[in-house]
Amino acid sequence: MRFLLLAAALSFAALPAQAQEKDEAGARAAVNHYLAGHATGSAAEFSAAFHPKAMLYWNRDGAFAERTLADFIATAATGKPAADEAQRKRSIESLDVTGNVGMAKVVLDYPSVRFVDYLSLVKADGEWRIVNKIFQAERKAN
């Protein structure tokens, strides 16, 4: 009887860990859609990554700037990879998920600029999406 109680307790303890792994995988999938959008210029990849109400924020020449998701996709989704795609590197530096929210740090290292993006994620209606992007652009000397 003690064995059955211990086995039951251990199986219930594993459930939250399995749910956490599933949520991390879902959040990572949203970030991977974002990275694929950059690699391919695909509007569909960006749309799969972002919540429709998502916003982007950054500083431009010391002044606060913002862009809607629609404006971002109109600019970033060219429908084809960049001419220098082979020289571009992208990585997920960190991903932290707690319950239905998460934060990812992503680095986009391109020949002339390095972007550091912080992506806020929310699981809404059972699906992980980026709801907010803030970023820093660091120009490289050529």
LUMDREN-480210 format. One record per residue: y, z, x of N, C-alpha, C in turn. Coordinates in Angstrom, 1 decimal. Atoms other than C-alpha are relative to their C-alpha. Example, Ala and Ser with C-alpha at 12.3 -4.5 7.8 and 13.67 -1.06 7.14 Angstrom:
2
n.v|n.w|n.u|ca.v|ca.w|ca.u|c.v|c.w|c.u
-1.2|0.0|0.9|-4.5|7.8|12.3|1.2|0.0|0.9
-1.1|0.0|-0.9|-1.1|7.1|13.7|1.1|0.8|-0.8
//
This chain:
142
n.v|n.w|n.u|ca.v|ca.w|ca.u|c.v|c.w|c.u
-1.2|0.0|0.8|0.0|0.0|0.0|1.3|0.0|0.9
-1.1|0.0|-0.9|2.4|0.8|2.8|0.2|-1.3|0.7
-0.1|1.3|-0.6|1.6|-2.5|4.4|0.7|-1.0|-1.0
-0.6|0.9|1.0|2.6|-4.3|1.2|1.5|0.3|-0.2
-1.5|-0.4|0.1|5.9|-2.4|0.9|0.7|-0.5|1.2
-0.6|0.5|-1.2|6.7|-3.2|4.5|0.1|-1.5|0.0
0.0|1.5|0.0|5.8|-6.9|4.1|1.1|-0.4|-1.0
-1.0|0.3|1.0|8.0|-7.0|0.9|1.4|0.2|0.6
-1.3|-0.4|-0.6|10.9|-5.3|2.7|0.4|-1.0|1.0
-0.3|1.0|-1.1|10.7|-7.7|5.7|0.3|-1.4|-0.6
-0.3|1.3|0.6|10.6|-10.8|3.4|1.3|0.0|-0.7
-1.4|-0.1|0.6|13.7|-9.6|1.5|1.1|0.0|1.0
-1.0|0.0|-1.1|15.5|-9.0|4.8|0.2|-1.4|0.5
-0.1|1.4|-0.6|14.8|-12.6|5.9|0.8|-0.9|-0.9
-0.7|0.9|1.0|16.4|-14.1|2.7|1.5|-0.1|0.4
-1.4|0.2|-0.4|20.0|-13.4|3.8|0.2|-0.8|1.2
0.0|0.8|-1.2|19.3|-14.8|7.2|-0.2|-1.5|-0.3
0.2|1.4|0.4|17.9|-18.0|5.7|1.1|-0.6|-0.7
-1.2|0.5|0.7|20.9|-18.3|3.4|1.1|-0.3|1.0
-1.0|0.2|-1.0|23.2|-17.9|6.3|-0.2|-1.2|0.8
0.3|1.2|-0.7|21.4|-20.6|8.3|0.3|-1.2|-0.8
-0.2|1.1|0.9|21.6|-22.9|5.3|1.5|-0.3|-0.1
-1.4|0.1|0.1|25.3|-22.2|4.9|0.6|-0.6|1.3
-0.5|0.5|-1.2|26.0|-22.8|8.6|-0.4|-1.5|0.2
0.4|1.4|-0.1|24.0|-26.1|8.4|0.9|-0.8|-0.9
-0.9|0.7|0.9|26.1|-27.1|5.4|1.4|-0.2|0.5
-1.3|0.1|-0.6|29.4|-26.3|7.1|0.0|-0.9|1.2
0.1|0.9|-1.1|28.3|-28.1|10.2|-0.1|-1.5|-0.4
0.1|1.4|0.6|27.4|-31.2|8.1|1.4|-0.5|-0.4
-1.4|0.5|0.3|31.0|-31.3|6.8|0.8|-0.3|1.2
-0.7|0.3|-1.2|32.4|-31.1|10.3|-0.6|-1.3|0.7
0.6|1.2|-0.6|29.9|-33.8|11.5|0.5|-1.2|-0.8
-0.6|1.2|0.7|31.2|-36.1|8.7|1.4|-0.3|0.5
-1.3|0.1|-0.5|34.7|-35.4|10.0|0.0|-0.8|1.4
0.1|0.7|-1.3|33.6|-36.4|13.5|-0.4|-1.4|-0.1
0.4|1.4|0.3|31.8|-39.5|12.2|1.1|-0.8|-0.5
-1.2|0.7|0.4|35.0|-40.5|10.5|0.8|-0.5|1.1
-0.8|0.4|-1.2|36.8|-40.5|13.8|-0.7|-1.0|0.8
0.8|0.9|-0.8|34.0|-42.3|15.5|-0.1|-1.4|-0.6
0.2|1.3|0.7|33.7|-45.1|12.9|1.2|-0.5|-0.7
-1.1|0.4|0.8|37.0|-45.2|11.1|-0.3|-0.1|-1.4
0.5|0.1|1.3|35.1|-44.7|7.9|0.8|1.0|-1.0
-0.6|-0.8|1.0|37.1|-43.5|4.9|-1.0|0.8|-0.8
1.1|-0.7|0.6|33.8|-42.5|3.3|-0.4|1.3|0.7
0.3|-1.2|-0.9|33.0|-40.1|6.2|1.0|1.0|-0.2
-1.1|-1.0|0.2|36.4|-38.5|5.9|0.0|0.6|-1.4
0.1|-0.5|1.4|36.0|-38.2|2.1|-1.1|1.0|-0.1
1.2|-0.9|0.1|32.6|-36.5|2.6|0.3|1.3|0.7
-0.4|-1.2|-0.8|34.2|-34.1|5.1|1.0|1.0|-0.7
-1.2|-0.7|0.5|37.3|-33.0|3.2|-0.1|0.3|-1.5
-0.2|-0.3|1.4|37.9|-31.3|-0.2|1.2|-0.9|-0.4
-1.1|0.9|0.4|40.2|-33.7|-2.2|1.4|0.6|0.1
-1.3|-0.6|-0.1|43.0|-31.1|-2.1|0.3|0.5|1.4
-0.2|-0.4|-1.4|42.8|-30.6|1.7|1.4|-0.4|0.5
-1.3|0.3|-0.6|46.0|-30.5|3.7|-0.2|0.1|1.6
-0.1|-0.1|-1.4|46.8|-31.0|7.4|1.3|0.5|0.5
-1.3|-0.6|-0.5|49.4|-29.1|9.4|0.0|0.0|1.5
-0.2|0.0|-1.4|50.8|-29.2|12.9|1.5|0.1|0.3
-1.4|0.0|-0.5|54.0|-29.0|15.0|0.2|-1.3|0.6
-0.4|1.3|-0.7|55.7|-32.3|15.9|1.4|0.3|0.6
-1.2|-0.2|-0.7|58.4|-31.9|18.5|0.6|1.3|-0.4
-0.5|-1.4|0.3|58.7|-28.2|17.7|0.3|0.3|-1.5
-0.3|-0.2|1.5|59.0|-28.7|13.9|-1.3|-0.1|-0.7
1.2|-0.1|0.8|56.4|-27.9|11.3|-0.1|-1.3|-0.7
0.3|1.3|0.6|54.7|-31.0|9.9|-1.2|0.2|-0.9
1.2|0.0|0.9|52.2|-31.6|7.1|-0.3|-1.4|-0.5
0.4|1.3|0.5|50.2|-34.4|5.7|-1.1|0.3|-1.1
1.0|-0.1|1.0|48.1|-34.8|2.6|-1.3|-0.7|0.5
1.2|0.7|-0.3|44.5|-35.9|2.8|0.1|-1.5|-0.2
-0.2|1.4|0.3|45.3|-39.2|1.2|0.8|-0.7|1.1
-0.8|0.6|-1.1|47.9|-39.9|3.9|-0.8|0.0|1.3
0.8|-0.1|-1.2|45.6|-38.8|6.7|-1.1|-1.2|-0.1
1.0|1.0|0.1|42.8|-41.1|5.4|0.6|-1.4|0.1
-0.7|1.3|-0.1|45.2|-44.0|5.0|0.3|-0.4|1.4
-0.4|0.3|-1.4|46.2|-43.7|8.6|-1.2|0.0|0.9
1.1|-0.2|-1.0|42.9|-42.6|10.3|-1.2|-1.0|-0.4
1.2|0.8|0.4|40.4|-44.7|8.3|0.3|-1.5|0.1
-0.2|1.5|-0.3|40.7|-48.2|9.9|-1.1|-0.9|-0.4
1.1|0.8|0.4|37.3|-49.3|8.9|-0.8|-0.4|1.2
0.7|0.4|-1.2|36.2|-49.8|12.5|0.3|1.0|1.1
-0.2|-0.9|-1.1|35.8|-47.8|15.7|1.2|-0.4|0.8
-1.2|0.3|-0.9|38.8|-47.5|18.1|-0.5|-0.9|1.2
0.3|0.9|-1.1|38.9|-50.1|20.9|-0.6|0.8|1.2
0.5|-0.8|-1.2|38.3|-47.3|23.5|-1.0|1.1|-0.5
0.9|-1.0|0.6|35.6|-45.5|21.4|-1.0|0.5|1.1
1.0|-0.4|-1.0|33.1|-45.5|24.4|0.6|1.1|0.9
-0.6|-1.0|-0.9|35.6|-43.3|26.3|0.4|1.3|-0.7
-0.4|-1.2|0.8|36.2|-40.8|23.5|-1.2|1.0|-0.1
1.0|-1.0|0.1|34.4|-37.5|23.4|0.4|1.0|-1.1
-0.3|-0.9|1.1|34.1|-35.1|20.4|-1.0|1.1|0.1
0.9|-1.1|0.0|32.6|-31.7|20.2|0.4|1.1|-1.0
-0.2|-1.2|0.8|32.2|-28.7|17.9|0.0|1.2|1.0
0.0|-1.1|-1.0|33.3|-25.8|20.2|-0.5|1.3|-0.6
0.5|-1.2|0.7|32.6|-23.1|17.6|0.0|-0.2|-1.5
0.1|0.1|1.5|31.6|-22.6|14.0|-0.4|1.5|-0.4
0.2|-1.4|0.5|31.9|-19.2|12.2|-0.1|-0.1|-1.5
0.1|0.1|1.4|30.6|-18.9|8.7|-0.3|1.5|-0.5
0.2|-1.3|0.7|30.9|-15.8|6.5|0.0|-0.2|-1.5
0.1|0.3|1.5|29.6|-16.1|2.9|0.3|-1.4|-0.3
-0.4|1.4|0.5|31.4|-19.1|1.3|1.2|-0.6|0.8
-1.2|0.5|-0.8|34.1|-19.6|4.0|-0.5|-0.1|1.5
0.3|0.1|-1.4|34.1|-20.7|7.6|1.1|-0.6|0.7
-1.1|0.6|-0.8|36.2|-21.9|10.5|-0.7|-0.7|1.2
0.6|0.8|-1.1|35.3|-24.6|13.1|1.2|-0.3|0.9
-0.9|0.5|-1.1|37.1|-25.4|16.4|-0.7|-1.2|0.5
0.5|1.3|-0.4|36.7|-29.0|17.3|1.0|-0.6|1.0
-0.8|0.7|-1.0|37.9|-30.9|20.4|-0.3|-1.5|-0.1
0.1|1.5|0.0|38.6|-34.6|20.3|0.7|-0.4|1.3
-0.6|0.3|-1.3|39.1|-35.7|23.9|0.0|-1.5|0.2
-0.2|1.4|-0.1|40.5|-39.2|24.1|0.7|-0.4|1.3
-0.6|0.4|-1.2|41.8|-41.2|27.0|1.5|0.4|0.2
-1.4|-0.3|-0.2|45.5|-40.5|26.4|0.4|1.3|-0.7
-0.4|-1.3|0.7|45.4|-37.3|24.2|-1.2|0.8|-0.2
1.1|-1.0|0.3|43.3|-34.2|23.7|0.5|0.8|-1.2
-0.3|-0.7|1.2|43.3|-32.8|20.2|-0.9|1.3|-0.1
0.8|-1.2|0.3|42.2|-29.2|19.4|0.3|0.2|-1.5
-0.1|-0.2|1.4|41.5|-28.9|15.7|-0.7|1.3|-0.5
0.6|-1.1|0.7|40.9|-25.8|13.6|-0.2|-0.4|-1.4
0.4|0.4|1.3|39.1|-26.6|10.4|-0.4|1.2|-0.9
0.4|-1.1|1.0|39.0|-24.1|7.5|-1.0|-0.7|-1.0
1.0|0.5|1.0|35.9|-24.7|5.3|-0.3|1.0|-1.1
0.3|-0.8|1.1|35.0|-23.5|1.9|-1.2|-0.7|-0.7
1.1|0.5|0.8|31.7|-23.8|0.0|0.4|0.1|-1.5
-0.4|0.0|1.4|32.8|-24.8|-3.6|-0.9|-0.9|-0.7
0.9|0.8|0.8|30.5|-26.0|-6.3|-1.3|-0.4|0.8
1.2|0.2|-0.8|27.6|-25.7|-3.8|0.1|-0.9|1.1
-0.2|1.0|-1.0|29.1|-28.1|-1.3|1.1|0.5|1.0
-0.9|-0.4|-1.0|30.8|-27.3|2.0|1.0|-1.2|0.3
-1.1|1.0|-0.3|34.2|-29.1|2.6|1.1|0.6|0.8
-1.2|-0.4|-0.8|37.1|-28.9|5.0|1.2|0.1|-1.0
-1.1|-0.2|0.9|40.1|-27.5|3.0|1.3|0.0|0.7
-1.2|-0.1|-0.8|42.6|-27.2|5.8|-0.2|-0.4|1.4
0.1|0.4|-1.4|43.2|-28.7|9.2|1.3|0.3|0.7
-1.2|-0.2|-0.8|45.6|-27.4|11.8|-0.4|-0.5|1.4
0.4|0.6|-1.3|45.7|-29.1|15.2|1.2|0.1|1.0
-0.9|0.1|-1.1|47.4|-29.3|18.6|-0.4|-1.2|0.7
0.2|1.2|-0.8|47.8|-32.6|20.4|0.6|0.2|1.4
-0.5|-0.1|-1.4|48.1|-32.5|24.2|-0.1|-1.3|0.6
0.0|1.4|-0.7|49.2|-35.8|25.8|-0.4|0.2|1.4
0.4|0.0|-1.3|47.6|-36.7|29.0|0.9|-0.9|0.9
-0.8|0.8|-0.9|49.4|-38.1|32.0|-0.9|-1.3|0.4
0.8|1.3|-0.4|48.3|-41.8|32.6|0.4|-0.5|1.3
//
